[in-house]
Amino acid sequence: MLFDLQGKRRRVVQATYLTLAILMGGGLVLFGVGSDVSGGLFDIFSDNKGGGNGNGQVEKRIERDNARLKRNPRDEATLRDLVRANYQLAGSQGSASQSGFPPEAKPALNAAGRAWERYLALEPKKLDTSLATVALQIYDPTALNRPKEAEQAARIIAEADPSPQAYLRLVQYAALAGDKRTADLAGDKVVELAPKSQRKEAEQAVKQAKMPQQQGGSGSGQAPVPAPGG
C-alpha cells in the first residue's frame, strides 16, 4: 500500500496519518472503515460471487466472469467482481515476508485495472465507492504506480464521503500525480471540514500530504492482505 514505505518516507506518511488521527480524536478512517462508505480491507471483497479458498477458486471465478462478459459486455456486476477477483489474485502472489507485489502479480493487477476502466466507461448511475477503494490499491505506487488513475479513484471516494480523511487521501494522490490544483482544493476541504479547534493540525496534515517526493513512486510496500474466502 501507499503507506507501507520504508525509512524517512514511511515516517513522513506515518506522521501525516498520526496527525489526522489526532485531528479526528483517534478516529482515522482508512479506506472508508467507520464511515458511510464501505471499503475496508475486508469489505472490498464483499461483492464476491464465488466461494472456496486458494488461487484455483479465484482463477475459476475470473474465467466465469470473463465468459459472462463475452455474452454481455455491459454487465456491471460482473465487471465489479472481475476487479475484485483479479486484485485478490494479485495479492495472493506475495508472502508475509515480501514487500510489495512480486513481478508475477502484474498481469492480475493489469487485468483488474482494465476491468475497473471498463466499469467506469459504462458510466454507472451510482459509482461503487468500495470498488474505488480497490482501484486505489491497484494504481498505488506499490502496485501499478499510475497516480492519475489513483487520483481519479480517490476523487470518487471523496465526493461520496466528504470527510477530512477522504480529502486528505485525495491530497496525497493528487500530489503524487503532480496535480497541484486538485491537491490545493482538496487540502482546503480537509481544513474546512475539520473542527475549528483542530484547524492547525489539519493544515499540518495537508502540508505533509503534499510531499510526493517523500512518499510514493518507490514501489516498495507490503502486499495487501488476501481476502478471506473467494
Sequence and secondary structure as in RCSB ss.txt:
>XXXX:A:sequence
MLFDLQGKRRRVVQATYLTLAILMGGGLVLFGVGSDVSGGLFDIFSDNKGGGNGNGQVEKRIERDNARLKRNPRD
EATLRDLVRANYQLAGSQGSASQSGFPPEAKPALNAAGRAWERYLALEPKKLDTSLATVALQIYDPTALNRPKEA
EQAARIIAEADPSPQAYLRLVQYAALAGDKRTADLAGDKVVELAPKSQRKEAEQAVKQAKMPQQQGGSGSGQAPV
PAPGG
>XXXX:A:secstr
 TT   HHHHHHHHHHHHHHHHHTTS   GGGTTSSS   TTGGGTT    SSSHHHHHHHHHHHHHHHHH TT 
HHHHHHHHHHHHHHHHTTS TT BS  GGGHHHHHHHHHHHHHHHHT  SS  HHHHHHHHHHHSTTTT  HHHH
HHHHHHHHHHS SHHHHHHHHHHHHHTT HHHHHHHHHHHHHHS GGGHHHHHHHHHHHT GGGTSSS  SB   
  S  
